[in-house]
Amino acid sequence: MVRVDEHIVHRVRWAALPKRAGRTPAEGGPAWIRAVCVTQVDGSTRLVTGADDGRVSVWDPVSGELESVIEAQLGGVLALCSTDVDGDRAVVSGGGDGVLRIWDPARERLVRILEGHSGAVRAVCALAVDGRRLLASAGDDTTVRIWDPVTGRSLRTVEGHTDWVYAIGAVEAGGRVVGVSAGYDRTVLVWDPASGEVLRVLEGHLDGVHAVCPFQVEGRGLLASAGEDGAVRVWDPVTGQSLGVLEGHPYAVYALCTVTVDGSGLLASGGEDATVRLWDAATGRALRTLEGHTRGVYAVCPVQVDGRELLVSSGMDGTVRLWDPGTGESLRTMETGHDWVFAVCTVRVGRRDLLAAGGSNGTVLLRDPDGGDVVRGLEGGPGGIRAVCPIDVGGRSLLAAAGDGVVRIWDPLTGQAVRTLEGHTDWVYAVCAVTARDHAVLATAGYDRSVRIWDPVTGTAIHLLEGHTDAVRALCLVPAGEATLLASGGDDGTVRIWDPVSGRPAGLFRGPAGGVNALCPVQARGRTLLAAAGLDAVGGTVWIWDLGTQQLRALDRHTDGVYALCPVLLDGRVLLASGGDDGTVRIWNPLTGGLRLSIPVDHPVTALASPSAGALAVGLSAGVLALGIASGVAR
């Protein structure tokens, strides 16, 4: 039996996984749902969801049908609210592009754009000031802004937070309505929406605060807040006094709302533990736990359906769930569609590294590797993206992506397409940046059995490397002393080594008989290894060659084809990650072949990248998953 090292553990850092395995999705926004609200469309109640693919989706809560989809925000939708504008019902969205947009949900029409924030907008709410219906928004620039939704004018700015603001709301306190906001600085601010003056600062949370919610107990206006410390705290917004702590969630709490059951107000909370918990708002007693989500819950809200108040929840698993809060019964699940992710890599954009992921919808999404936020989308070919890689050209960090026979090169900083490389006669499955004579070139390979080397500056084809007898699915660099060679592998079961300068063959290995799907160089303790992954008679396999000794080691613990490999650094040691159709990511010691960790991810693994030490980005048939691995004992 292979020993699994119990002193390496993993955690999910973030996930953009829009469907559960084995379920048939509706045709909707393919994403991690970050926001939900209720609005009226032509006199009927509708649910509105916002996702990190930038889409706002409108649903019928009675039938569960998706009625419309609005391409709303660049950088993803992070916040939603419903309000009235000139007597008409409207939906307001905010997102990663720092802009607020006001929509007519009945006509799917953009009404107005509100600009002023200098970073992502993470929270938005409607509030009344002196009889006027206004909007409040907040986000990464640490400010709260008050807007007139009719004119689009910014009226005032509330300052006081020192970090990102995640939540905003309005609560009745002492006979008047005050604004509240909370964020990563661990504080809840109470402020006057008419003047922008901060009235008091509520402190007590031990980590960032993600949610605030006003509620009433016997006519007294109270405030709940929740965040990464897992606690739901109750406050008196007039005095600032802490009235209690509701404990039950073991991890971060992302969402709060109130819901009425038999005339009594309940407090609902949703969090990273994939549960929705219901509390007696008057006593703080835990009433019931609603289970069904498979990943973290990011939003909750009440909705009237057929004369009774129900509860809606949504989050990282891409589902919208309708609950009976009185019984805890799950009444309906609405699922969004999804796109396969076939390729992931890291690319330098300005002064930071971003995660690039491309898949079946033909778009490359650039995400923050720490939080998963979508920064930019790059539109590729209609047939989808099968490969991505960074390439440095004259000190300029670019991104190459391929799929439908065409290789496209973008400037990820501007989103501008720089060059198109045409020459392949079928699908392109692999791209790889190579240095040849101190000059960056790009290698590509695909279904036409060829490997091609290009000058990315001019777009000129330099070499056509032929020898494979079937589709070529993998490319990687091979360090060889002071030189760098190129390895290619494919359906013919061979790994071929090439000199990228001359284009001549430099070596040949026999790989897994069922074909080579992935290649990866590993340098560990002064030794240069080459890993190849695929399928053989016993199932999924990873072969590792020591290029110095020519020794071969086979790692055969996957139960189905292996499609992804990458090295990952942990505590100064280089490990090897692999993933495939058996729905697991496995971490190996590449020198001994020992299995260090096996991580079930519930979907076929199509791509792997390591953005930083101890971090893994996993491309899946259902989206992208970010994992962290570390030495230690799991909590």
Backbone hydrogen bonds, N-H to C=O, Kabsch-Sander energy under -0.5 kcal/mol:
donor,donor_aa,acceptor,acceptor_aa,energy
5,D,3,R,-0.6
5,D,595,L,-0.6
8,I,5,D,-1.2
9,V,630,A,-2.9
11,R,628,G,-2.0
13,R,11,R,-0.6
13,R,626,A,-2.8
14,W,626,A,-1.2
16,A,624,V,-3.4
17,L,316,M,-1.1
23,R,20,R,-1.5
26,A,335,E,-1.7
28,G,26,A,-1.6
31,A,29,G,-1.8
33,I,31,A,-0.6
33,I,315,G,-2.3
34,R,32,W,-0.6
34,R,50,G,-1.9
35,A,50,G,-1.6
37,C,48,V,-2.3
39,T,46,R,-2.5
41,V,44,S,-2.9
44,S,41,V,-1.7
46,R,39,T,-2.9
47,L,59,W,-2.2
48,V,37,C,-2.8
49,T,57,S,-2.6
50,G,35,A,-2.5
51,A,55,R,-2.0
52,D,32,W,-1.6
54,G,51,A,-1.7
56,V,70,I,-2.7
57,S,49,T,-2.6
57,S,55,R,-0.5
58,V,68,S,-2.7
59,W,47,L,-3.0
60,D,65,E,-2.6
64,G,60,D,-2.6
67,E,58,V,-3.0
67,E,65,E,-0.6
68,S,58,V,-1.3
70,I,56,V,-3.2
72,A,54,G,-2.0
72,A,70,I,-1.4
73,Q,54,G,-1.9
76,G,73,Q,-1.0
77,V,51,A,-2.9
78,L,76,G,-0.6
78,L,94,G,-2.5
79,A,94,G,-1.9
81,C,92,V,-1.5
83,T,90,A,-2.5
85,V,88,D,-3.0
88,D,85,V,-1.7
90,A,83,T,-3.2
91,V,103,W,-2.1
92,V,81,C,-3.1
93,S,101,R,-2.7
94,G,79,A,-2.1
95,G,99,V,-0.7
96,G,76,G,-1.9
97,D,74,L,-1.0
98,G,95,G,-1.8
100,L,114,L,-2.4
101,R,93,S,-2.7
102,I,112,R,-2.9
103,W,91,V,-3.2
103,W,101,R,-0.5
104,D,109,R,-3.0
108,E,104,D,-1.2
109,R,104,D,-1.6
111,V,102,I,-3.4
112,R,102,I,-1.4
114,L,100,L,-3.0
115,E,113,I,-0.5
116,G,98,G,-0.5
117,H,98,G,-0.5
121,V,95,G,-2.8
122,R,120,A,-0.6
122,R,138,A,-1.8
123,A,138,A,-1.8
125,C,136,A,-2.4
127,L,134,L,-2.2
129,V,132,R,-2.7
132,R,129,V,-2.1
134,L,127,L,-3.4
134,L,132,R,-0.7
135,L,147,W,-2.2
136,A,125,C,-2.7
137,S,145,R,-2.1
138,A,123,A,-2.1
139,G,143,T,-0.9
140,D,120,A,-2.6
142,T,139,G,-1.5
144,V,158,V,-2.2
145,R,137,S,-2.8
146,I,156,R,-2.7
147,W,135,L,-2.9
148,D,153,R,-2.4
152,G,148,D,-2.8
153,R,148,D,-0.5
155,L,146,I,-2.9
155,L,153,R,-0.5
156,R,146,I,-1.1
158,V,144,V,-3.7
159,E,157,T,-0.6
160,G,161,H,-0.5
161,H,142,T,-0.6
165,V,139,G,-1.9
166,Y,164,W,-0.6
166,Y,182,A,-1.6
167,A,182,A,-2.2
169,G,180,V,-2.3
171,V,178,V,-2.5
173,A,176,R,-3.5
176,R,173,A,-0.9
178,V,171,V,-2.8
179,G,191,W,-2.8
180,V,169,G,-2.6
181,S,189,L,-1.9
182,A,167,A,-2.0
183,G,187,T,-1.3
184,Y,164,W,-2.9
186,R,183,G,-1.5
188,V,202,L,-2.0
189,L,181,S,-3.0
190,V,200,R,-2.6
191,W,179,G,-2.8
192,D,197,E,-2.7
196,G,192,D,-3.3
199,L,190,V,-2.9
199,L,197,E,-0.5
200,R,190,V,-1.6
202,L,188,V,-3.5
203,E,201,V,-0.6
204,G,186,R,-0.5
205,H,186,R,-0.6
209,V,183,G,-2.8
210,H,208,G,-0.5
210,H,226,A,-1.8
211,A,226,A,-2.1
213,C,224,A,-2.4
215,F,222,L,-2.0
217,V,220,R,-1.9
220,R,217,V,-1.5
221,G,219,G,-0.5
222,L,215,F,-3.4
223,L,235,W,-2.0
224,A,213,C,-2.8
225,S,233,R,-2.3
226,A,211,A,-2.1
227,G,231,A,-0.9
228,E,208,G,-2.8
230,G,227,G,-1.7
232,V,246,L,-1.9
233,R,225,S,-3.0
233,R,231,A,-0.6
234,V,244,G,-2.6
235,W,223,L,-3.1
236,D,241,Q,-2.4
240,G,236,D,-2.9
243,L,234,V,-3.1
243,L,241,Q,-0.5
244,G,234,V,-1.0
246,L,232,V,-3.7
247,E,245,V,-0.6
249,H,230,G,-0.5
253,V,227,G,-2.7
254,Y,252,A,-0.5
254,Y,270,G,-2.0
255,A,270,G,-1.9
257,C,268,A,-1.8
259,V,266,L,-2.0
261,V,264,S,-2.8
264,S,261,V,-2.1
266,L,259,V,-3.0
267,L,279,W,-2.5
268,A,257,C,-3.3
269,S,277,R,-2.3
270,G,255,A,-2.1
271,G,275,T,-1.5
272,E,252,A,-2.9
274,A,271,G,-1.6
276,V,290,L,-2.0
277,R,269,S,-3.0
278,L,288,R,-2.7
279,W,267,L,-2.5
280,D,285,R,-2.7
281,A,265,G,-1.4
281,A,279,W,-0.7
284,G,280,D,-3.1
287,L,278,L,-3.0
288,R,278,L,-1.1
290,L,276,V,-3.9
291,E,289,T,-0.6
292,G,274,A,-0.6
292,G,293,H,-0.5
293,H,274,A,-0.6
297,V,271,G,-2.7
298,Y,296,G,-0.5
298,Y,314,S,-2.1
299,A,314,S,-2.1
301,C,312,V,-2.0
303,V,310,L,-2.2
305,V,303,V,-0.6
305,V,308,R,-2.8
308,R,305,V,-1.5
310,L,303,V,-3.3
310,L,308,R,-0.6
311,L,323,W,-2.2
312,V,301,C,-3.0
313,S,321,R,-2.1
314,S,299,A,-2.1
315,G,319,T,-0.8
316,M,296,G,-2.6
318,G,315,G,-1.7
320,V,334,M,-3.3
321,R,313,S,-3.1
321,R,319,T,-0.5
322,L,332,R,-2.7
323,W,311,L,-3.0
324,D,329,E,-2.5
327,T,324,D,-0.6
328,G,324,D,-3.1
331,L,322,L,-3.0
331,L,329,E,-0.6
332,R,322,L,-1.4
334,M,320,V,-3.5
335,E,333,T,-0.5
336,T,18,P,-0.5
336,T,318,G,-1.5
341,V,620,L,-2.4
342,F,340,W,-0.6
342,F,358,G,-1.9
343,A,358,G,-1.9
345,C,356,A,-1.9
347,V,354,L,-2.4
349,V,352,R,-3.3
352,R,349,V,-1.7
354,L,347,V,-2.8
355,L,367,R,-3.0
356,A,345,C,-3.3
356,A,354,L,-0.6
357,A,365,L,-2.0
358,G,343,A,-2.3
359,G,363,T,-0.8
360,S,340,W,-2.2
362,G,359,G,-1.7
364,V,378,L,-2.9
365,L,357,A,-2.7
365,L,363,T,-0.6
366,L,364,V,-0.5
366,L,376,R,-3.3
367,R,355,L,-3.1
367,R,365,L,-0.6
368,D,373,D,-2.7
372,G,368,D,-2.8
375,V,366,L,-3.8
375,V,373,D,-0.5
376,R,366,L,-1.3
378,L,364,V,-2.9
379,E,377,G,-0.5
380,G,362,G,-3.1
380,G,378,L,-0.5
384,G,381,G,-1.3
385,I,359,G,-3.0
386,R,402,A,-3.3
387,A,402,A,-1.7
389,C,400,A,-2.2
391,I,398,L,-2.2
393,V,391,I,-0.6
393,V,396,R,-2.8
394,G,392,D,-0.6
396,R,393,V,-1.4
397,S,395,G,-0.5
398,L,391,I,-2.9
398,L,396,R,-0.6
399,L,410,W,-2.4
400,A,389,C,-3.1
401,A,408,R,-2.6
402,A,387,A,-2.2
403,G,406,V,-1.0
405,G,403,G,-0.7
407,V,421,L,-2.4
408,R,401,A,-3.1
408,R,406,V,-0.5
409,I,419,R,-2.8
410,W,399,L,-3.0
411,D,416,Q,-2.7
414,T,411,D,-0.6
415,G,411,D,-2.6
416,Q,411,D,-0.6
418,V,409,I,-3.1
419,R,409,I,-1.6
421,L,407,V,-3.4
422,E,420,T,-0.6
423,G,405,G,-0.6
428,V,403,G,-1.9
429,Y,427,W,-0.6
429,Y,445,A,-1.7
430,A,445,A,-1.9
432,C,443,A,-2.4
434,V,441,V,-2.9
436,A,434,V,-0.6
436,A,439,H,-3.0
439,H,436,A,-0.7
441,V,434,V,-3.4
442,L,454,W,-2.1
443,A,432,C,-3.5
444,T,452,R,-2.7
445,A,430,A,-1.9
446,G,450,S,-1.3
447,Y,427,W,-2.8
449,R,446,G,-1.5
451,V,465,L,-2.1
452,R,444,T,-3.0
453,I,463,H,-2.3
454,W,442,L,-2.8
455,D,460,T,-2.8
459,G,455,D,-2.7
462,I,453,I,-3.4
463,H,453,I,-1.5
465,L,451,V,-3.8
465,L,463,H,-0.5
466,E,464,L,-0.6
467,G,468,H,-0.5
472,V,446,G,-2.6
473,R,471,A,-0.6
473,R,489,G,-1.8
474,A,489,G,-1.9
476,C,487,A,-1.8
478,V,485,L,-2.4
480,A,483,A,-2.7
483,A,480,A,-1.9
485,L,478,V,-2.8
486,L,498,W,-2.4
487,A,476,C,-3.0
488,S,496,R,-2.4
489,G,474,A,-2.0
490,G,494,T,-1.1
491,D,471,A,-2.8
493,G,490,G,-1.8
495,V,509,F,-2.8
496,R,488,S,-2.8
496,R,494,T,-0.5
497,I,507,G,-2.6
498,W,486,L,-3.1
499,D,504,R,-2.8
503,G,499,D,-3.0
506,A,497,I,-3.8
507,G,497,I,-1.1
509,F,495,V,-2.9
511,G,493,G,-3.4
511,G,509,F,-0.6
514,G,535,L,-2.2
515,G,512,P,-2.0
516,V,490,G,-2.7
517,N,515,G,-0.6
517,N,533,A,-3.2
518,A,533,A,-1.4
520,C,531,A,-2.0
522,V,529,L,-2.5
524,A,522,V,-0.6
524,A,527,R,-2.1
527,R,524,A,-1.9
529,L,522,V,-3.4
529,L,527,R,-0.6
530,L,545,W,-2.3
531,A,520,C,-3.2
532,A,543,W,-2.9
533,A,518,A,-2.4
534,G,541,T,-2.2
535,L,515,G,-1.0
536,D,539,G,-2.6
539,G,536,D,-1.3
541,T,534,G,-1.6
542,V,555,L,-2.6
543,W,532,A,-3.4
544,I,553,R,-3.1
545,W,530,L,-2.9
546,D,551,Q,-2.6
547,L,528,T,-2.0
547,L,545,W,-0.8
550,Q,546,D,-3.0
553,R,544,I,-2.3
555,L,542,V,-3.6
556,D,554,A,-0.6
562,V,534,G,-1.7
563,Y,579,G,-2.0
564,A,579,G,-1.7
566,C,577,A,-1.8
568,V,575,L,-2.2
570,L,573,R,-2.9
573,R,570,L,-2.1
575,L,568,V,-2.9
575,L,573,R,-0.6
576,L,588,W,-2.2
577,A,566,C,-3.1
578,S,586,R,-2.2
579,G,564,A,-1.8
580,G,584,T,-1.0
581,D,561,G,-2.7
583,G,580,G,-1.6
585,V,599,I,-2.5
586,R,578,S,-2.9
587,I,597,L,-3.1
588,W,576,L,-3.1
589,N,594,G,-2.8
593,G,589,N,-2.8
596,R,587,I,-3.2
596,R,594,G,-0.6
597,L,587,I,-1.6
599,I,585,V,-3.2
601,V,583,G,-2.9
602,D,583,G,-1.0
605,V,580,G,-2.3
606,T,619,G,-2.9
607,A,619,G,-1.4
609,A,617,A,-1.7
614,G,569,L,-2.0
615,A,612,S,-2.2
616,L,627,L,-2.7
617,A,609,A,-3.6
618,V,616,L,-0.5
618,V,625,L,-3.3
619,G,607,A,-2.8
619,G,617,A,-0.6
620,L,623,G,-3.2
621,S,604,P,-1.6
623,G,620,L,-0.9
624,V,16,A,-1.5
625,L,618,V,-2.3
626,A,14,W,-3.0
627,L,616,L,-3.2
627,L,625,L,-0.5
628,G,11,R,-2.6
629,I,614,G,-2.6
630,A,9,V,-2.3
632,G,7,H,-2.7
